[in-house]
Amino acid sequence: MKKKLFLIITGIVLVGTVCIWLLAKKPAEQMLVDRLNEAVSHYTDMNIKNDEAYSLKVSDVQMLVTTYAPEYTVFGVSAHAYTVRPGQMDETLTAEEQVLPICNFNYALLYDEKTDKFYNVKFEEKGGPTIPDFIKANELDTYKLELPDAGAVENLSLKRNSDSPIVISSKDDVENILSILKETEPTIENGGIGTPVRVENIINADFISKENVIYRLFLYEDEGKYFIEQTDNGVYTISKEDYDLIDKYIPYINYEP
């Protein structure tokens, strides 16, 4: 009898241990989705669940998340998926976005302060009144500007707008320009293909080895701010001062004094 009781207790302990282990193994992304849906489920306690004309606003979701899942912060909403975590913590919601219905969008940018991670969270419109149904979350990585080792660069070609390119062969100049380019911060943009459009003062920077371009960057001005873009590897902020330091390597030979 005692042996049978011991086996039963042992079995219960093992089952409990397995259940705890399975819960612990639950992906962080799924736990985030579950917590968000749990937070928004409290919306039904607002006594407006039968008002089909009501839409849950972005600010309402912020309030619910702050109240019921305080480890998360809503940093943005978008019709398009976020592809990379912000390089800076000031990528916050605008006042205009906060008063819009959340289901005008498809994605939310969320920050988990406990783990210092950002997530792209997909959601869909669900029912009337209109509330979001969070369905999938992906952790966002940080883009990192890829630069060559100075020793691998034989020449650096710099070209401003439609001017003729100039070629820099001095190792000291190449090292100096590379040190300037390292002073960047990633944005949430992933970088397009080819030369950026609808921007100003573009500088093409081609790092060349054995007559082949091994790295290509685009530096440009957009609405008074300065950026570096690397195809499919992010868009980065750069200060005007650092942009000007590189721009000074290019003579204004094609311009009227």
VENNORVEN-V616330 format. One record per residue. N is the residue number from 1. RES is the residue in one small letter. PHI is phi in radians with two decimals (* if undefined). Layout:
N&RES&PHI + N&RES&PHI
//
This chain:
1&m&* + 2&k&-1.11 + 3&k&-1.13 + 4&k&-1.13 + 5&l&-1.10 + 6&f&-1.08 + 7&l&-1.15 + 8&i&-1.12 + 9&i&-1.10 + 10&t&-1.06 + 11&g&-1.11 + 12&i&-1.10 + 13&v&-1.09 + 14&l&-1.14 + 15&v&-1.10 + 16&g&-1.09 + 17&t&-1.09 + 18&v&-1.11 + 19&c&-1.09 + 20&i&-1.09 + 21&w&-1.11 + 22&l&-1.14 + 23&l&-1.12 + 24&a&-1.16 + 25&k&-1.44 + 26&k&-1.08 + 27&p&-0.98 + 28&a&-1.04 + 29&e&-1.09 + 30&q&-1.23 + 31&m&-1.10 + 32&l&-1.10 + 33&v&-1.05 + 34&d&-1.08 + 35&r&-1.16 + 36&l&-1.15 + 37&n&-1.13 + 38&e&-1.13 + 39&a&-1.10 + 40&v&-1.24 + 41&s&-1.08 + 42&h&-1.21 + 43&y&-0.99 + 44&t&-1.14 + 45&d&-1.47 + 46&m&-1.53 + 47&n&1.08 + 48&i&-2.26 + 49&k&-1.18 + 50&n&-1.75 + 51&d&-1.53 + 52&e&-1.20 + 53&a&-1.48 + 54&y&-1.49 + 55&s&-2.15 + 56&l&-1.19 + 57&k&-1.48 + 58&v&-1.02 + 59&s&-1.12 + 60&d&-1.12 + 61&v&-1.14 + 62&q&-0.97 + 63&m&-1.12 + 64&l&-1.14 + 65&v&-1.14 + 66&t&-1.05 + 67&t&-1.38 + 68&y&-1.87 + 69&a&-2.48 + 70&p&-1.13 + 71&e&-1.26 + 72&y&-1.87 + 73&t&-2.30 + 74&v&-1.42 + 75&f&-1.80 + 76&g&-3.01 + 77&v&-2.33 + 78&s&-2.72 + 79&a&-1.35 + 80&h&-2.05 + 81&a&-1.18 + 82&y&-1.34 + 83&t&-1.90 + 84&v&-2.68 + 85&r&-1.20 + 86&p&-1.09 + 87&g&-1.35 + 88&q&-2.26 + 89&m&-1.51 + 90&d&-1.76 + 91&e&-1.44 + 92&t&-1.84 + 93&l&-1.13 + 94&t&-1.47 + 95&a&-1.08 + 96&e&-1.16 + 97&e&-1.15 + 98&q&-1.12 + 99&v&-1.62 + 100&l&-1.52 + 101&p&-1.06 + 102&i&-1.04 + 103&c&-1.41 + 104&n&-1.26 + 105&f&-2.04 + 106&n&-2.16 + 107&y&-2.43 + 108&a&-2.20 + 109&l&-1.76 + 110&l&-2.06 + 111&y&-2.05 + 112&d&-1.81 + 113&e&-1.25 + 114&k&-1.21 + 115&t&-1.94 + 116&d&0.97 + 117&k&-2.23 + 118&f&-1.84 + 119&y&-2.35 + 120&n&-1.59 + 121&v&-2.04 + 122&k&-1.55 + 123&f&-2.50 + 124&e&-2.27 + 125&e&-1.21 + 126&k&-2.42 + 127&g&1.18 + 128&g&-2.24 + 129&p&-1.11 + 130&t&-1.28 + 131&i&-2.29 + 132&p&-1.42 + 133&d&-2.01 + 134&f&-1.29 + 135&i&-2.14 + 136&k&-2.78 + 137&a&-2.32 + 138&n&-2.23 + 139&e&-1.20 + 140&l&-1.76 + 141&d&-1.55 + 142&t&-1.79 + 143&y&-1.19 + 144&k&-2.29 + 145&l&-1.09 + 146&e&-1.61 + 147&l&-2.22 + 148&p&-1.39 + 149&d&-1.26 + 150&a&-0.99 + 151&g&-1.16 + 152&a&-1.53 + 153&v&-1.68 + 154&e&-1.56 + 155&n&-2.54 + 156&l&-2.18 + 157&s&-1.73 + 158&l&-2.04 + 159&k&-2.39 + 160&r&-1.70 + 161&n&0.85 + 162&s&-1.73 + 163&d&-1.19 + 164&s&-1.25 + 165&p&-1.25 + 166&i&-1.99 + 167&v&-1.99 + 168&i&-1.88 + 169&s&-1.95 + 170&s&-1.14 + 171&k&-1.10 + 172&d&-1.11 + 173&d&-1.15 + 174&v&-1.08 + 175&e&-1.10 + 176&n&-1.12 + 177&i&-1.15 + 178&l&-1.11 + 179&s&-1.15 + 180&i&-1.18 + 181&l&-1.16 + 182&k&-1.28 + 183&e&-1.51 + 184&t&-2.27 + 185&e&-2.27 + 186&p&-1.26 + 187&t&-1.78 + 188&i&-1.60 + 189&e&-1.47 + 190&n&-1.65 + 191&g&1.53 + 192&g&-1.51 + 193&i&-1.97 + 194&g&1.50 + 195&t&-1.18 + 196&p&-1.02 + 197&v&-1.98 + 198&r&0.99 + 199&v&-2.27 + 200&e&-2.07 + 201&n&0.88 + 202&i&-1.39 + 203&i&-2.00 + 204&n&-1.50 + 205&a&-2.08 + 206&d&-1.94 + 207&f&-1.60 + 208&i&-2.07 + 209&s&-2.43 + 210&k&0.92 + 211&e&1.18 + 212&n&-2.02 + 213&v&-1.33 + 214&i&-1.70 + 215&y&-2.53 + 216&r&-2.30 + 217&l&-2.24 + 218&f&-2.13 + 219&l&-1.86 + 220&y&-2.77 + 221&e&-1.87 + 222&d&-2.48 + 223&e&0.94 + 224&g&1.43 + 225&k&-1.97 + 226&y&-2.10 + 227&f&-2.42 + 228&i&-2.09 + 229&e&-2.11 + 230&q&-2.17 + 231&t&-0.89 + 232&d&1.01 + 233&n&-2.39 + 234&g&1.71 + 235&v&-2.08 + 236&y&-2.22 + 237&t&-1.46 + 238&i&-2.48 + 239&s&-1.27 + 240&k&-1.05 + 241&e&-1.08 + 242&d&-1.23 + 243&y&-1.04 + 244&d&-1.13 + 245&l&-1.07 + 246&i&-1.35 + 247&d&-1.05 + 248&k&-1.17 + 249&y&-1.25 + 250&i&-1.80 + 251&p&-1.21 + 252&y&-1.55 + 253&i&-1.33 + 254&n&-1.75 + 255&y&-2.02 + 256&e&-1.25 + 257&p&-1.18
//
